[in-house]
């Protein structure tokens, strides 16, 4: 499946899509989604997620090491 993604400016409530010559399709689905302005203040859940701590490579390595160690456990049902 060939997909085409473009970011376009809407002018006078109109949008024109120019498809590449090699885009061969008789019917297509068009989905128009607004792009949020990057200058808008961040709020709600986004603000919480963006303020959360990030993991370093050392942290990720430690988590992977622990995951592999736990996978070796012999779990038996009671």
KAFENBEL-V64918 format. One record per pair of residues at least 12 apart in sequence whose C-alpha atoms are under 7 Angstrom apart, sorted by the first residue. I is the first residue (numbers start at 1). J is the second residue. D is the distance in Angstrom with one decimal. If there is no record, write none. Layout:
# KAFENBEL-V64918
[[I:J:D] [I:J:D]]
This chain:
# KAFENBEL-V64918
none
